[in-house]
Amino acid sequence: MKSKNISRPGVIGEGDESNDDGPDTPTKVKPALDLKWSALQNVEYLTDGGNTWIHTAVIAEHPVVVKTLKPECQDVALAINEIEGELDIHSKG
């Protein structure tokens, strides 16, 4: 697969937060806005919405969900605002 730079928010990427809750507690993964598609492993299409495609993947041994704007929606203000709002919600924790 060709390397693709994901330039829109809504992508969950590799984080480097430590996990002090024990070995069975998942490590938090920080959102990344500049994630390279080539950094993802085992990418599988999951579903799509009106403005987005959703994939599951693995990055740095962590399962993640990757949500990207469809090409035809990358310049639609409403779609951009919605995905940025979702990223803001998911990045708090």
Beta strands, then each sheet from edge to edge (+ up, - down):
strand 1: 41-48
strand 2: 52-59
strand 3: 62-69
sheet 1: 1+ 2- 3+
end
